[in-house]
Each structure stands twice: as C-alpha cells, then as structure tokens.
C-alpha cells in the first residue's frame, strides 16, 4: 500500500537516486544535497513500505 509522507533529511540520497537518469538525460537539473535539504519541507514522498516510489 502506497502512503504519502513528509520527506526527511534521511530521504535525500534515495530521492536523488530516483532522478539520476533524468539528470543525465538533461530533462531536469541536478540539485545537490544542500539544495534539497533547504527545501525538504516542500517535498511529499510516496512510499510503498519503506521504499520511495515517487515524490
């Protein structure tokens, strides 16, 4: 079951990993850990168990 939860600083590496291919393909800009951390309150994650399946 997928649940929506607020992102935490602990989630940042997994969030960055999810968009690696889009960054490499030039679809989105890379955001470093500090940039994501600054805006972490803006992110909502879709989690299936402990796995992040979207944000």
N, CA, C and O atoms as CSV, one atom per row, in Angstrom:
chain,resi,resn,atom,element,x,y,z
A,1,UNK,N,N,0.843,-1.177,0.000
A,1,UNK,CA,C,0.000,0.000,0.000
A,1,UNK,C,C,0.891,1.244,0.000
A,1,UNK,O,O,1.819,1.357,0.801
A,2,UNK,N,N,0.599,2.156,-0.892
A,2,UNK,CA,C,1.379,3.386,-1.001
A,2,UNK,C,C,0.812,4.428,-0.046
A,2,UNK,O,O,-0.395,4.659,0.011
A,3,UNK,N,N,1.722,5.051,0.704
A,3,UNK,CA,C,1.340,6.109,1.638
A,3,UNK,C,C,2.105,7.379,1.290
A,3,UNK,O,O,3.233,7.322,0.801
A,4,UNK,N,N,1.484,8.519,1.546
A,4,UNK,CA,C,2.147,9.808,1.366
A,4,UNK,C,C,2.676,10.275,2.707
A,4,UNK,O,O,1.945,10.309,3.697
A,5,UNK,N,N,3.961,10.637,2.735
A,5,UNK,CA,C,4.605,11.083,3.971
A,5,UNK,C,C,5.496,12.278,3.669
A,5,UNK,O,O,5.932,12.469,2.534
A,6,UNK,N,N,5.760,13.072,4.688
A,6,UNK,CA,C,6.685,14.202,4.527
A,6,UNK,C,C,8.110,13.663,4.412
A,6,UNK,O,O,8.486,12.712,5.097
A,7,UNK,N,N,8.882,14.278,3.547
A,7,UNK,CA,C,10.277,13.888,3.374
A,7,UNK,C,C,11.106,14.359,4.560
A,7,UNK,O,O,10.795,15.368,5.192
A,8,UNK,N,N,12.164,13.613,4.849
A,8,UNK,CA,C,13.117,13.992,5.892
A,8,UNK,C,C,14.514,14.058,5.277
A,8,UNK,O,O,14.728,13.612,4.149
A,9,UNK,N,N,15.438,14.607,6.014
A,9,UNK,CA,C,16.820,14.688,5.534
A,9,UNK,C,C,17.375,13.304,5.217
A,9,UNK,O,O,18.200,13.156,4.316
A,10,UNK,N,N,16.933,12.307,5.943
A,10,UNK,CA,C,17.373,10.926,5.723
A,10,UNK,C,C,16.978,10.425,4.327
A,10,UNK,O,O,17.638,9.537,3.787
A,11,UNK,N,N,15.932,10.969,3.746
A,11,UNK,CA,C,15.412,10.518,2.451
A,11,UNK,C,C,16.160,11.098,1.251
A,11,UNK,O,O,15.986,10.611,0.134
A,12,UNK,N,N,16.965,12.099,1.449
A,12,UNK,CA,C,17.600,12.814,0.335
A,12,UNK,C,C,18.394,11.905,-0.602
A,12,UNK,O,O,18.208,12.012,-1.814
A,13,UNK,N,N,19.266,11.020,-0.120
A,13,UNK,CA,C,20.012,10.171,-1.066
A,13,UNK,C,C,19.103,9.329,-1.966
A,13,UNK,O,O,19.369,9.200,-3.161
A,14,UNK,N,N,18.056,8.768,-1.415
A,14,UNK,CA,C,17.127,7.961,-2.222
A,14,UNK,C,C,16.379,8.828,-3.223
A,14,UNK,O,O,16.121,8.401,-4.348
A,15,UNK,N,N,16.032,10.040,-2.820
A,15,UNK,CA,C,15.348,10.961,-3.729
A,15,UNK,C,C,16.259,11.307,-4.909
A,15,UNK,O,O,15.815,11.332,-6.057
A,16,UNK,N,N,17.519,11.571,-4.622
A,16,UNK,CA,C,18.463,11.916,-5.685
A,16,UNK,C,C,18.687,10.724,-6.617
A,16,UNK,O,O,18.806,10.891,-7.831
A,17,UNK,N,N,18.741,9.534,-6.047
A,17,UNK,CA,C,18.947,8.333,-6.851
A,17,UNK,C,C,17.784,8.108,-7.825
A,17,UNK,O,O,17.986,7.637,-8.945
A,18,UNK,N,N,16.578,8.447,-7.392
A,18,UNK,CA,C,15.392,8.252,-8.238
A,18,UNK,C,C,15.453,9.052,-9.530
A,18,UNK,O,O,14.896,8.622,-10.540
A,19,UNK,N,N,16.104,10.187,-9.524
A,19,UNK,CA,C,16.099,11.071,-10.697
A,19,UNK,C,C,17.427,11.080,-11.457
A,19,UNK,O,O,17.646,11.938,-12.313
A,20,UNK,N,N,18.301,10.141,-11.151
A,20,UNK,CA,C,19.620,10.094,-11.784
A,20,UNK,C,C,19.528,10.065,-13.307
A,20,UNK,O,O,20.232,10.817,-13.982
A,21,UNK,N,N,18.677,9.213,-13.851
A,21,UNK,CA,C,18.605,9.108,-15.315
A,21,UNK,C,C,18.047,10.382,-15.948
A,21,UNK,O,O,18.487,10.772,-17.029
A,22,UNK,N,N,17.091,11.031,-15.296
A,22,UNK,CA,C,16.540,12.275,-15.828
A,22,UNK,C,C,17.585,13.392,-15.815
A,22,UNK,O,O,17.626,14.222,-16.723
A,23,UNK,N,N,18.426,13.405,-14.781
A,23,UNK,CA,C,19.511,14.388,-14.709
A,23,UNK,C,C,20.517,14.116,-15.831
A,23,UNK,O,O,20.932,15.039,-16.532
A,24,UNK,N,N,20.904,12.854,-15.999
A,24,UNK,CA,C,21.877,12.501,-17.044
A,24,UNK,C,C,21.360,12.836,-18.437
A,24,UNK,O,O,22.128,13.236,-19.311
A,25,UNK,N,N,20.055,12.670,-18.639
A,25,UNK,CA,C,19.453,12.948,-19.947
A,25,UNK,C,C,19.153,14.427,-20.160
A,25,UNK,O,O,18.686,14.815,-21.231
A,26,UNK,N,N,19.417,15.259,-19.146
A,26,UNK,CA,C,19.198,16.692,-19.264
A,26,UNK,C,C,17.737,17.103,-19.152
A,26,UNK,O,O,17.374,18.220,-19.523
A,27,UNK,N,N,16.901,16.210,-18.646
A,27,UNK,CA,C,15.474,16.508,-18.506
A,27,UNK,C,C,15.231,17.439,-17.325
A,27,UNK,O,O,14.402,18.347,-17.395
A,28,UNK,N,N,15.963,17.202,-16.241
A,28,UNK,CA,C,15.866,18.064,-15.062
A,28,UNK,C,C,17.267,18.464,-14.626
A,28,UNK,O,O,18.248,17.808,-14.976
A,29,UNK,N,N,17.349,19.527,-13.873
A,29,UNK,CA,C,18.635,19.975,-13.350
A,29,UNK,C,C,18.974,19.210,-12.083
A,29,UNK,O,O,18.094,18.868,-11.294
A,30,UNK,N,N,20.259,18.946,-11.898
A,30,UNK,CA,C,20.709,18.286,-10.683
A,30,UNK,C,C,20.622,19.261,-9.514
A,30,UNK,O,O,20.979,20.433,-9.641
A,31,UNK,N,N,20.153,18.773,-8.396
A,31,UNK,CA,C,20.121,19.562,-7.164
A,31,UNK,C,C,21.014,18.848,-6.159
A,31,UNK,O,O,20.850,17.656,-5.897
A,32,UNK,N,N,21.957,19.595,-5.603
A,32,UNK,CA,C,22.846,18.959,-4.642
A,32,UNK,C,C,22.110,18.758,-3.313
A,32,UNK,O,O,21.002,19.259,-3.118
A,33,UNK,N,N,22.739,18.029,-2.422
A,33,UNK,CA,C,22.102,17.678,-1.152
A,33,UNK,C,C,21.698,18.914,-0.350
A,33,UNK,O,O,20.643,18.925,0.284
A,34,UNK,N,N,22.529,19.946,-0.375
A,34,UNK,CA,C,22.204,21.174,0.363
A,34,UNK,C,C,20.955,21.859,-0.193
A,34,UNK,O,O,20.129,22.364,0.567
A,35,UNK,N,N,20.821,21.874,-1.518
A,35,UNK,CA,C,19.640,22.490,-2.135
A,35,UNK,C,C,18.364,21.739,-1.757
A,35,UNK,O,O,17.347,22.350,-1.430
A,36,UNK,N,N,18.429,20.420,-1.805
A,36,UNK,CA,C,17.258,19.616,-1.439
A,36,UNK,C,C,16.955,19.801,0.044
A,36,UNK,O,O,15.795,19.950,0.427
A,37,UNK,N,N,17.995,19.791,0.880
A,37,UNK,CA,C,17.798,19.939,2.327
A,37,UNK,C,C,17.141,21.274,2.666
A,37,UNK,O,O,16.293,21.344,3.556
A,38,UNK,N,N,17.531,22.322,1.963
A,38,UNK,CA,C,16.955,23.643,2.208
A,38,UNK,C,C,15.448,23.648,1.970
A,38,UNK,O,O,14.709,24.373,2.637
A,39,UNK,N,N,15.001,22.842,1.022
A,39,UNK,CA,C,13.584,22.819,0.645
A,39,UNK,C,C,12.865,21.539,1.071
A,39,UNK,O,O,11.786,21.241,0.559
A,40,UNK,N,N,13.440,20.787,1.991
A,40,UNK,CA,C,12.900,19.471,2.349
A,40,UNK,C,C,11.444,19.544,2.809
A,40,UNK,O,O,10.688,18.595,2.605
A,41,UNK,N,N,11.048,20.638,3.418
A,41,UNK,CA,C,9.658,20.763,3.895
A,41,UNK,C,C,8.654,20.809,2.756
A,41,UNK,O,O,7.462,20.588,2.973
A,42,UNK,N,N,9.117,21.092,1.550
A,42,UNK,CA,C,8.232,21.178,0.387
A,42,UNK,C,C,7.954,19.820,-0.251
A,42,UNK,O,O,7.063,19.701,-1.092
A,43,UNK,N,N,8.705,18.806,0.141
A,43,UNK,CA,C,8.594,17.504,-0.514
A,43,UNK,C,C,7.657,16.561,0.229
A,43,UNK,O,O,7.670,16.469,1.456
A,44,UNK,N,N,6.847,15.867,-0.559
A,44,UNK,CA,C,6.000,14.789,-0.054
A,44,UNK,C,C,6.418,13.538,-0.815
A,44,UNK,O,O,6.563,13.564,-2.038
A,45,UNK,N,N,6.611,12.450,-0.090
A,45,UNK,CA,C,7.035,11.202,-0.707
A,45,UNK,C,C,5.877,10.233,-0.816
A,45,UNK,O,O,4.984,10.216,0.030
A,46,UNK,N,N,5.899,9.427,-1.863
A,46,UNK,CA,C,5.008,8.278,-1.975
A,46,UNK,C,C,5.864,7.074,-1.610
A,46,UNK,O,O,6.854,6.783,-2.282
A,47,UNK,N,N,5.480,6.368,-0.537
A,47,UNK,CA,C,6.259,5.220,-0.078
A,47,UNK,C,C,5.412,3.956,-0.105
A,47,UNK,O,O,4.255,3.948,0.316
A,48,UNK,N,N,6.017,2.894,-0.610
A,48,UNK,CA,C,5.422,1.562,-0.565
A,48,UNK,C,C,6.254,0.793,0.446
A,48,UNK,O,O,7.336,0.303,0.122
A,49,UNK,N,N,5.757,0.686,1.660
A,49,UNK,CA,C,6.573,0.170,2.754
A,49,UNK,C,C,7.632,1.205,3.065
A,49,UNK,O,O,7.312,2.358,3.358
A,50,UNK,N,N,8.886,0.805,3.005
A,50,UNK,CA,C,9.985,1.740,3.248
A,50,UNK,C,C,10.574,2.298,1.954
A,50,UNK,O,O,11.418,3.193,1.995
A,51,UNK,N,N,10.142,1.780,0.816
A,51,UNK,CA,C,10.703,2.191,-0.472
A,51,UNK,C,C,9.991,3.437,-1.001
A,51,UNK,O,O,8.763,3.495,-1.052
A,52,UNK,N,N,10.790,4.430,-1.392
A,52,UNK,CA,C,10.242,5.632,-2.011
A,52,UNK,C,C,9.928,5.292,-3.468
A,52,UNK,O,O,10.805,4.864,-4.218
A,53,UNK,N,N,8.675,5.488,-3.856
A,53,UNK,CA,C,8.260,5.184,-5.226
A,53,UNK,C,C,7.919,6.446,-6.013
A,53,UNK,O,O,7.599,6.376,-7.200
A,54,UNK,N,N,7.987,7.592,-5.354
A,54,UNK,CA,C,7.733,8.855,-6.035
A,54,UNK,C,C,7.814,10.019,-5.073
A,54,UNK,O,O,7.730,9.851,-3.856
A,55,UNK,N,N,7.980,11.205,-5.641
A,55,UNK,CA,C,7.937,12.439,-4.841
A,55,UNK,C,C,7.628,13.605,-5.713
A,55,UNK,O,O,7.548,14.734,-5.229
